[in-house]
Amino acid sequence: MKQILTILIFFYCLASFGQVDTVKFNGFDFVFTPSDTTLNCIGLDKFPEYKGGFEELVKFIGKNIKYPEKAISDSIQGRVFLTFIVKSTGEVTDLEIKKGLSPEIDVECLQMLNNMPDWNPAILDNKPIDYRVIFPITFKL
């Protein structure tokens, strides 16, 4: 049986919604709402950004997260909500699963976050600031 992992990446900011686009990478479909249409909703000059941009973030996730075999055999699907802070220095800290899906999937997501390199920080009034990111990932067979 062919498994398909669809990872939906949305950075939520209040109740904004934008155009949805899909990027394909290594057999995965990454569905996301671009930051330029959704994220400047609290007066930020610039939202935190993965170094190299969204395409590099997609590559990083594709290389660092796998659909666990047990989750596949148990037909587990759904959304995991991850959260972290991008510090004013760009460091990714305070990694947390806000809403998990299964122990195996949760571990995969945390391992990916633990390997995540620094980001470009959020900018407010031309100064870098700490900013919490909510990062949902949807696993679908």
N, C-alpha and C positions, 0 to 999 in steps of 0.2 A: 504494500500500500504506500503510495507516494504521500509523504508528509509535506505540507506547506506551512511555513512559518510566516505569518504576517505580523510585522511589528509596526504598530501605530505609534508614532511619536508626535505628541502634542505638548507644547509648552503652554500651560494655561495661565491666563492673566485676566482676573475678574471675569466678566461675561463676554469677552470679545470672541468673535468668530471670523474666519477668513476663508479664502479660497483653499481647497484641498488639492494637493498635488501628490503624485506617486513617483518614487524613485525605485528602480530595480537594481539590485546588487547581489551577486552570487546566489541567484535563485530566490532571494527574499524580496518581498514587496514592502517598502517603507512608505507609509502613508502619513503625511504631515501637513500641518498648517504653517505656511512660511512666516517667519518672525516679522518680516516687514509689514504684514497685514494684521498681526494679532498682538504683538507684544509691547507696543509703545503706548500702553493704556494708563500708566500712572505717571507720566511725565518724564520717563527716563530718556536721557539723550541716546543711550545705546543699551540694549539688552545683553546679558552675558552671552558669549558665543564660543563654541568649540573652536580651538585653533585649527585653521584650515577650512572652516565653514561646515555647512551641513553635510556636504558630500563626504568629507573626511569623517564626520561623526557617524554617518551610515556605515562607512567602511570599518571603523573601529568596532561598532556594535556587531556587525556581521562576522568579524573575526573573533570576538570575545564573548559571544553568547550563543549557546546551543539549546535546542529544545530537548530537555532531558528525556531519555528513553522511557523511564518509568511514567513520566507525564504523558508521553505518547501512548504507551500501552494502556494507561488508565483513562485515555481520551480526555485529559484535562485541558480545557481551553478557558481563556478569560483574560482579564486585565490586571496587571500589577502596577501599583502606584509607588514610584520611587521618589524620594526627595533628597536634595542635597543643597549645600550653600556653596556658591562660587564667591570666594573671598575677594576683597579688593586687590589682592595680589594675584588672583587667578586660580589659587589653590582650591581644589574640590574637597569639602569637608562635611562633617555631620551627615554622613550617608545613612539613609533610613528607608525601610519599607513601610510606607503608610498603610497600604492594603495589599496583603499577599494573596497568592493563588494556591500554591502548594509548597511544601518544604523544598522540593527539588528545584522548582522554578525560582523560588525566592533566593536560594543559594546561588543559582546561575546569575541572577540579576545583581546580587551583592558583589559577587566576584568580578563582574564586569565593571561595576562602579569603583571597586577597589583598585582596578587597573587603569582607571580613567586619568589621562594626563590633565595638566592645568588648562584652564579656559582663559579667554580674554574676559576681564571683569565687566560688570555693568557700569555704566557711566551716568552720573546724575550731576547736573551743574558743572560739567567738565571735570569731575573728580571720580575716580574709581570707588565703588561701594561694594559691600557685601550684599548678596542677593540670593534668596531661596528659589530654587527651581523645582517644579513638580514635573515629573517625567513619567508619564504612563506608557507602558509597553503591553501590547495585546498579543497573546499567544493564541494562534488558531490553527487547527489541523486542516 
